[in-house]
Amino acid sequence: MEAYRKTFTFFSNQSFREQELIHLGSQEGSVGRYKIETNHQDSYVLILLYENGERAFYNIVRIKNNYLKLEDLEGVHTIWEFKTLTPPEI
């Protein structure tokens, strides 16, 4: 399970695709829309609206061009860290 990776690709038209890393670039996985809203406490919330009706809410802990750290606002309050893929060293 240590090698298991899930990817999220966020597009500029406010859509996203969630898929296993092995399927990256294919049409496999879940799709939906996303939006970012303020939560009235000087912080921001990422809202994922899946095509099948599911919703997910994440507090944005830190965001940079190549890094995103989220806290799950429902359930166990899991911390998620997203990083851009790094190119191989040649």
N, C-alpha and C positions, 0 to 999 in steps of 0.2 A: 504493500500500500504506500510505501514511502515514495515510489516513483509515480504514483497517480497524481495527475494534475488536471485541474479544471480551468478553462479559459473563458474570459468574458471579453468580447470585442464590442467597444462602444463606437458608434458611428456619429458623424456630425449632424445627421438628420433626426437625432434623438431615438434611434433604434439600437438594439443590441442583439448579440447572439451569444448564448452560453453553450459551451460544448467541452467534451473531453479533449485534451491536448492532441490525442491521436487523430482526431477529426478536424483539427484546425485547418481552415481554408475550404472545407466542404460545406454542404448544405445540412449536415447533421446537427442536432442539438435543438435547444429551445430558443425562441425569438420573442421579442417584445419591444416595448417602448420604455424609455427612462426619462426621469425629470429630476431636477435638483431644486429643493425648496428650503427656505429658512424655517427653523423650528421655534422661533421667538425667544431663543436663548443665545443669540449671537453665534449660532452654529448652523450647519447645513445638513440636510438629509437627502440621500440618494434613494429614489423610489423606483423600483423595477416593476413594471406592469407586463406580466407575461401574456402571450397570446391566448393561453388556455384559461385566463382569468385569475391565476395566482398573482399575489403581490408580495413584495419583499421591501423592507424598510431598513436603511443603514445610516447611522450617524457618520458623517465624514470627519474622521479624526485628523487626517493629514493628507494633503494632495499636492503633488508636484507634476512636472511634465512626464516623468517616467515612474511615478510611484503613487499608489493610492492605498490608504489605510482606512478601513471601515469597521464599525462596531455594529453588530446585529442588534436591532432594537426589539426584536421579538424572540421568544424562546430563551436560549441559554446565554445570550449576549456574547456571542463569539466575536473575536477579533479576526478580521480578514486582511491580509496584506497582498496587494497586487503589484507586480513589477512588470515592466516591459521586457520582452525577450532580448537577451544580449547576443550580439553576433559572436561567432566563433573566432578565436584568436588564430591567425594564420602566420 
